[in-house]
Amino acid sequence: MPGDSATAVVLADGSRLEADVVVVRIGGRPDLCWLADTGLDLTDGVRCDASGRVLGLDGVWALGDMASWADAETGVRHRFEHWASTSDQAGVVARAIVGAEAPPSSVPYVWSDQFGLKIQMIGRPDLGHSVEQLQGEGLAGGPIKGTVVGYFAADELVGVAGFGAPRHIMRYRAPLLGRAARAEVRALAAAIASP
Ligand SMILES: Cc1cc2nc3c(=O)[nH]c(=O)nc-3n(C[C@H](O)[C@H](O)[C@H](O)COP(=O)(O)OP(=O)(O)OC[C@H]3O[C@@H](n4cnc5c(N)ncnc54)[C@H](O)[C@@H]3O)c2cc1C
C-alpha cells in the first residue's frame, strides 16, 4: 500500500522486501473477447496501420485504448491509453475514412491531475534512455511542483514531463517535433528560467 505506513512488500512467492516507500503502478488490458472469432491477432490490442486501419479487416478502423497503431516512422506498434491521443486518433481516422489528407503529425500529449498536482507529458518519454532536469528542483530532491524534465534518446529530445509547471511545458513542443539536440534544449531551459 502507498503512504507513510509502508514498511515492506510481500511478493507472490511469499518473499518479503523491506521498503520505506512503495510506488504502485496500475495498468489496464483491453477486453477483446468479443472479437475472438474474427481471426484477428489480438495479442496486444487490435493491430492497425498508422491511420487506424485494422490489419486483416477491410473497411474497419480502430482507435483508443483497444487499438495498437503502427508508428508512421518506425512501424513499431503502440497502444496509447490517454484521452488526448484518442481524440487525436479520431481526427486521423475520420480523414482516412473520407479519403482526405492525413492531419499534420501531432506531439503526443497526456495530462492528469493527481493529488492537486497537474502532471503533463508530451512526446514519447518511454523512448528515452536518459532523463535530465530542465526546470525546477524535483529531480535533485527539491519541491516537485514546478519541475520539468526532458527525456533523451542519445542526444535527441524525445519526451518532456512537467509537474505543476503548465506555463513551461508547451514551450518544449517545437523542440520535440524537431527532435532537438540536448544543447539546444538546455539553452531553451536556461532562457525560460531567466526570461
Ligand atoms: C481510472 C482511470 C483514470 C484515467 N485517467 C486518465 C487521465 O488522467 N488522463 C488521461 O489522458 N487518460 C486517463 N485515463 C485513460 C482514458 O480514460 C482512456 O485512454 C480513454 O477514455 C480511452 O478512450 P476510448 O474511447 O478508447 O475508451 P473508453 O473511454 O473506455 O470508451 C469505450 C466505450 O465503449 C463502451 N463499450 C465497451 N465494450 C462495448 C461493447 N461490447 N459494446 C458497446 N459498447 C462497449 C464502453 O462502455 C465505453 O463507453 C484514465 C482511465 C481510467 C480507467
PDBQT file of the ligand as one rigid body, heavy atoms in Angstrom, charges set to zero:
ROOT
HETATM    1  C1  LIG A 201      -9.454   5.365 -13.661  1.00  0.00    +0.000 C 
HETATM    2  C2  LIG A 201      -8.933   5.949 -14.948  1.00  0.00    +0.000 A 
HETATM    3  C3  LIG A 201      -8.313   7.187 -14.919  1.00  0.00    +0.000 A 
HETATM    4  C4  LIG A 201      -7.821   7.734 -16.098  1.00  0.00    +0.000 A 
HETATM    5  N1  LIG A 201      -7.192   8.958 -16.053  1.00  0.00    +0.000 NA
HETATM    6  C5  LIG A 201      -6.702   9.490 -17.169  1.00  0.00    +0.000 A 
HETATM    7  C6  LIG A 201      -6.059  10.757 -17.131  1.00  0.00    +0.000 A 
HETATM    8  O1  LIG A 201      -5.941  11.384 -16.085  1.00  0.00    +0.000 OA
HETATM    9  N2  LIG A 201      -5.572  11.275 -18.300  1.00  0.00    +0.000 N 
HETATM   10  C7  LIG A 201      -5.701  10.603 -19.485  1.00  0.00    +0.000 A 
HETATM   11  O2  LIG A 201      -5.240  11.127 -20.519  1.00  0.00    +0.000 OA
HETATM   12  N3  LIG A 201      -6.294   9.398 -19.562  1.00  0.00    +0.000 NA
HETATM   13  C8  LIG A 201      -6.801   8.824 -18.434  1.00  0.00    +0.000 A 
HETATM   14  N4  LIG A 201      -7.403   7.600 -18.480  1.00  0.00    +0.000 N 
HETATM   15  C9  LIG A 201      -7.453   6.902 -19.774  1.00  0.00    +0.000 C 
HETATM   16  C10 LIG A 201      -8.618   7.386 -20.631  1.00  0.00    +0.000 C 
HETATM   17  O3  LIG A 201      -9.818   7.334 -19.878  1.00  0.00    +0.000 OA
HETATM   18  C11 LIG A 201      -8.712   6.465 -21.849  1.00  0.00    +0.000 C 
HETATM   19  O4  LIG A 201      -7.465   6.434 -22.519  1.00  0.00    +0.000 OA
HETATM   20  C12 LIG A 201      -9.768   6.924 -22.828  1.00  0.00    +0.000 C 
HETATM   21  O5  LIG A 201     -11.013   7.038 -22.183  1.00  0.00    +0.000 OA
HETATM   22  C13 LIG A 201      -9.838   5.923 -23.979  1.00  0.00    +0.000 C 
HETATM   23  O6  LIG A 201     -10.932   6.211 -24.794  1.00  0.00    +0.000 OA
HETATM   24  P1  LIG A 201     -11.630   5.035 -25.575  1.00  0.00    +0.000 P 
HETATM   25  O7  LIG A 201     -12.690   5.687 -26.412  1.00  0.00    +0.000 OA
HETATM   26  O8  LIG A 201     -10.614   4.174 -26.246  1.00  0.00    +0.000 OA
HETATM   27  O9  LIG A 201     -12.300   4.075 -24.470  1.00  0.00    +0.000 OA
HETATM   28  P2  LIG A 201     -13.416   4.405 -23.408  1.00  0.00    +0.000 P 
HETATM   29  O10 LIG A 201     -13.405   5.831 -22.982  1.00  0.00    +0.000 OA
HETATM   30  O11 LIG A 201     -13.250   3.341 -22.359  1.00  0.00    +0.000 OA
HETATM   31  O12 LIG A 201     -14.761   4.178 -24.219  1.00  0.00    +0.000 OA
HETATM   32  C14 LIG A 201     -15.139   2.893 -24.653  1.00  0.00    +0.000 C 
HETATM   33  C15 LIG A 201     -16.662   2.829 -24.615  1.00  0.00    +0.000 C 
HETATM   34  O13 LIG A 201     -17.089   1.613 -25.236  1.00  0.00    +0.000 OA
HETATM   35  C16 LIG A 201     -18.092   1.032 -24.434  1.00  0.00    +0.000 C 
HETATM   36  N5  LIG A 201     -18.059  -0.421 -24.707  1.00  0.00    +0.000 N 
HETATM   37  C17 LIG A 201     -17.137  -1.322 -24.304  1.00  0.00    +0.000 A 
HETATM   38  N6  LIG A 201     -17.443  -2.532 -24.774  1.00  0.00    +0.000 NA
HETATM   39  C18 LIG A 201     -18.565  -2.389 -25.501  1.00  0.00    +0.000 A 
HETATM   40  C19 LIG A 201     -19.382  -3.302 -26.245  1.00  0.00    +0.000 A 
HETATM   41  N7  LIG A 201     -19.059  -4.590 -26.335  1.00  0.00    +0.000 N 
HETATM   42  N8  LIG A 201     -20.453  -2.795 -26.869  1.00  0.00    +0.000 NA
HETATM   43  C20 LIG A 201     -20.777  -1.474 -26.796  1.00  0.00    +0.000 A 
HETATM   44  N9  LIG A 201     -20.040  -0.584 -26.109  1.00  0.00    +0.000 NA
HETATM   45  C21 LIG A 201     -18.952  -1.037 -25.469  1.00  0.00    +0.000 A 
HETATM   46  C22 LIG A 201     -17.723   1.388 -23.014  1.00  0.00    +0.000 C 
HETATM   47  O14 LIG A 201     -18.841   1.329 -22.174  1.00  0.00    +0.000 OA
HETATM   48  C23 LIG A 201     -17.208   2.824 -23.192  1.00  0.00    +0.000 C 
HETATM   49  O15 LIG A 201     -18.244   3.765 -23.105  1.00  0.00    +0.000 OA
HETATM   50  C24 LIG A 201      -7.923   7.030 -17.319  1.00  0.00    +0.000 A 
HETATM   51  C25 LIG A 201      -8.553   5.783 -17.341  1.00  0.00    +0.000 A 
HETATM   52  C26 LIG A 201      -9.052   5.249 -16.165  1.00  0.00    +0.000 A 
HETATM   53  C27 LIG A 201      -9.729   3.892 -16.209  1.00  0.00    +0.000 C 
ENDROOT
TORSDOF 0
